[in-house]
Amino acid sequence: MSRIHVTTSVNGDEVDFLCEPDETLLDALRNRLGLTGSKEGCGTGDCGACSVTLDGRLVCSCLVLAAEAEGREIATIEGMAEGEALHPLQKKFIEHAALQCGVCTPGILVATKALLEKNPDPSETEVRYWLAGNLCRCTGYDKIIRAVMDAAAELRRA
Amino acid sequence: MDAPDHAPPVRDGVHVPRRHDSAEKHVAGRAIYADDAPEPPGLLHGAFGLATIAHGRITALDLDPVRAAPGVVAVLSADDVPGENDTGPVARDEVFLAASEAAQSGDVHFHGQPLFLVAAESREAARRAARLAQVSYAEEPAVLSIAQAMEAGSRFGTPYRMARPDAEGRDAPQAIEGAPMRLSGRVEIGGQEHFYLEGQVAMALPGEDGDLHILSSNQHPSECQLIVAHLLGLSAHAVTVEVRRMGGGFGGKETQGNQTAAAAALIAHCTGRPAKLRLDRDDDIVTTGKRHDFVIDWEAGFDATGRIHGICVTQMARCGWSLDLSNAICDRAMFHADNCYYLPAVEIVSHRLRTNTVSNTAFRGFGGPQGMVGIERAMDEIAFALGLDPLAVRRANFYDPPDAGGGRSTTPYHMEVEDCVIAEIVDDLAARTGYEARRGEIRAANASSPVIKRGIALTPVKFGISFTTSFLNQAGALVHIYRDGSVMLNHGGTEMGQGLFIKVAQVAASELGLDLDRVKITATRTDKVPNTSATAASSGSDMNGMAVRDACAKLKARLRGFAARHWKVAEAEVEFLANRVRVGRKTIAWEALIEAAYLARVSLSATGFYATPKIHWDRDAARGRPFYYFAYGAAVTEAAIDTLTGESRILRVDILHDVGRSLNPAVDLGQIEGGFVQGTGWLTSEELWWDDTGRLRTHAPSTYKIPACSDRPRVLNMALWEKGMNRELTIRRSKAVGEPPLMLAISALHALSDAVAAAGDYRRYPGLEAPATPERILAAVERVRDG
């Protein structure tokens, strides 16, 4: 199989890479672009650890082919902070101790940001069900919900 | 060791709720896990070829199609292992690669057992090629379940017995016979997959002289080092294992990381190229061990208050095909067959069953949770039979509080419980949450709610702290002070998200009198601190904190002596303050002291060591003090079930837990919340299901359901018990927190059981088994309605 040349935008930067036709976007991000913040938790779209946005839409990057990224805009956890300045969501996750081992954290942050862009004022129930596709085995989710609700309130004030 | 509990007021020292040390990296996606480390050129990727039968012999094996697959560089079988082809941690009974290509043979003990190993230029190439082997088997009958193993007498060793007569010398059967009332029952308890979000992964880097450097996701680097060395016929000093962090462990990387590390090491050794193996999630679930499933039979004699006079407990555990840690796990299940209750005459018998399934292993609680579910079932069922609130029966059986002298403080293994604060915690929790009133309200409301039924339960936890294998209770540390005054901290504990590193760094900061930001946390490495124990048994901060304290004390003694000589004052006139030192009338900045000490040729590096005191255990006599102390906690859970569908929800949870004087309240609360929710998953939604051929069918998150965000209890109130204080001289009087909170989730199982009982107007005991899936809840509802 010949490799495919893909030109895309990742976190606002134009990038291009060669990938196998059956290579996932997750593998391309991790192995070709060195963006290892997105994790493979299951490889079947059930855990959310590989969450990124593709043209603003939340996807599991393990279920997207790298070749599909051609001409699209990808946002990953690495682009969430502006330089050294953390996004309010990131700050609230630290403040509420809403993380432990940290493997689910990037995916949950990306998914939450996508939610708040669609719905800046979600109810707690909406947050819970939106994030039901992002598994965490350490925290128990309570502090995650608290951090999300707090960050949403702050972002609305901003 | 018995220094008073005071410390200079440094920034972020002990007892401060300081965030996880890697929090900024976690939220930015910059924390480096084993799979994220830069890959060296020439890296090979490994994959296992797995057995497709549960029990039998290989009769023919053709690996040539694997070799011919694109990208394949090497195919390795038992023939290629230069040393011992075994990764067993305790008994050497765990064959690493089951197939021999040269002999065309191999014994298969479970469906999914690794037979051979492929090394290829990419992970995908290795995984694809691994499926191309042609293997013929002579199948043999497989022993899969606890019932089959009991019938076949398939077990490890002989049943182990722990017994103690009552004060009158009556053994348990006699005491049961003589009691006013008797009851017996059985409870079935499912296993649990760890589902650490970061799967098993290791990368091996060949060095000079055949040495290997291994990055592993592993709770026990020292054991990994020894196993790899044995496998390759090397000395331990040729193998270095490094663990910066894990993406969750929960016991699933106490021994189960070694197979993956061994595979990466064998490829690197045989090819001379760096090698990595990351298990696909499905392979991870199929090939690595889980929490033991148990069947527990009990028979109790008791009186009208529910107080137990005598009890016999039989614990049957499915251990899988190899021993792994099953003996210690089943011992701990026996040590927790009492939970918080004094059992006057007691007999506990444990069967460790050998089956043709994956070898079960450590999982948060390490058998303790299963033992505890057994006695909590007995308490609940006795209360139901007497028409009493289960909490009243629990209270009637509690161990005496400290120094009560009531003669009710000896465990079934002859250890005196000297620190039992459970009655006080339970009283406090019941009062805070209005337990009794709510129980009445729920019962009244159920009468007028035909479909949705609610239930409530309050259950206590007492959990023994120490490895019950006494020699494991040792820890080491290494502390360097560099010439600029900055400090490098290293110890044998591993970080898996639980916050061990930050807690131990806070200990170092307080001991040295430095702000936390002057202390650098570094990766766990076998070449820095040798011969360490697993980060397990909740012991990480207890033991490593003390070892670091020892190293810091040595450094301070040297610096104190130096300062006294140098500035010509008495040693008593040297005092360590926050970030500086008072020497006589002078105050000297830390950096200036260090620079002066360096110029005067004072060693600024120290090792530290700790061995837990007081513990001893005579296994033959089933007698001793296996635990340094106990951790306590209690939870009230309110749950609801839908009697038409069997679905359930946890509505409200209140937890009061004793962590002594917390080293870091933020971290400890995180452990309590996470432990509780993981426990509810074990007891409600997480179901492991093997088919009749011994094939695990729930091997991915699509079918194996851990709690999700939507399952979070609607109300979750957690508090650290304010009066908590370890009676023993632990590090800063704290208590271990990793495992105990998991067992608070037993309250959820009993709340669901109470809701099921409501469906039958409390006439018949539900006998709800774990996990209480919708199917089991529905079946229990039908049972209580038919009765």
Interface residues (C-beta under 8 A of the other chain):
Chain A: E20 D22 R30 N31 L35 T36 G37 S38 K39 E40 G41 C42 G43 T44 D46 C47 A49 T76 I77 E78 M80 A81 L86 Q90 F93 I94 E95 A97 L99 Q100 C101 G102 V103 C104 T105 P106 L109 V127 R128 Y129 L131 A132 G133 N134 L135 C136 R137 C138 T139 G140 Y141 D142 K143 I144 I145
Chain B: P17 R19 H20 S22 A23 E24 K25 H26 V27 A28 G29 R30 A31 I32 Y33 D35 D36 E39 E124 H194 F195 Y196 L197 E198 G199 R245 M246 G247 G248 F250 D280 R281 M496 G497 Q498 G499 A666 V667 L669 G670 E673 G674 G675 F676 V677 Q678 A700 P701 S702 I706 P707 A708 C709 S710 D711 R712 P713 L716
